[in-house]
Amino acid sequence: MTKAEITKAALELPKDDQLELADVLFDMAAPTPEWHRELVREAVESYQQDPDAGRSWQEVKVELWPNL
């Protein structure tokens, strides 16, 4: 299968499948280290235990860029 054929086939996929394919391709090109996967798992687990414990994006933006 040529690159052009692969591209054409990918563009014909539903958007959800395109995103999944992009994720797979990105992971092949730049694999996520296991320590990072663990950090994300911990963050998701923490959020699931207490979804109200975090801060809104607006609060974080103000802290990061107070002059904007």
C-alpha positions, 0 to 999 in steps of 0.5 A, spaced: 500 500 500 502 506 498 503 512 502 497 516 498 493 510 498 494 510 506 492 517 506 486 516 502 484 510 506 485 514 513 481 520 510 475 516 509 475 513 516 470 516 521 473 522 525 473 518 532 477 512 528 482 518 525 483 520 532 485 513 534 489 512 528 493 519 530 494 517 537 497 510 535 502 513 529 504 519 534 505 513 539 510 510 534 513 516 533 514 519 540 513 513 545 510 516 551 515 514 557 512 509 562 513 514 568 508 519 564 503 514 563 503 513 571 503 520 572 497 521 568 493 514 571 494 517 578 491 524 576 485 521 573 484 516 579 485 522 583 480 526 579 475 520 579 475 520 587 474 527 588 472 531 581 471 538 585 478 538 588 481 541 582 481 548 580 478 551 573 482 553 567 480 560 568 484 560 575 490 556 573 490 562 567 490 567 572 496 564 576 500 563 570 499 569 566 496 574 571 498 580 567 493 578 561 
